[in-house]
Amino acid sequence: MVRPGKDEREPAAFWLVGAHAATLKSDSYIYVFVNIRGDGRPEYIVAPSSHVAQKVRIKPAKTGSVWYEFHRVDRYSEREGWEAFGSPDASADNEISNQSLPGEARVAGDDVIV
């Protein structure tokens, strides 16, 4: 989300998500948040749905509407998080490694394990 008047080179502080994001938790659902910064490479933040559900901030507006936000500072990993999808070098015939760094998701078969 880009606020009016915000410099396009500054990353967004948060993204709006739907109300379901606060309760939707599945090993097979992963969010990919994107910060588009002018002509530079976009920033990607990949997070499992269970992590997003824990971090969603609910903000009632004065108008009566409710905003559901996922904040950039609540990212799942210091890296972009693509490792949640497994190794890009793994072939369909090879078993994807179950190894992950502490606090990161790992892939086992078709499931993402947090």
Buried (B, 14 or more C-beta within 10 A) or exposed (E): EEEEEEEEEEBBEBBEBEEEBBEBBEBEBBBEBEBEBEEEEEBEBBBBBBBBBEBBEEEEEEEEEEBBBBEBEBBBBEEBBEBBBBEEEEEEEEEBBEEBEEEBBBBBEEEBBB
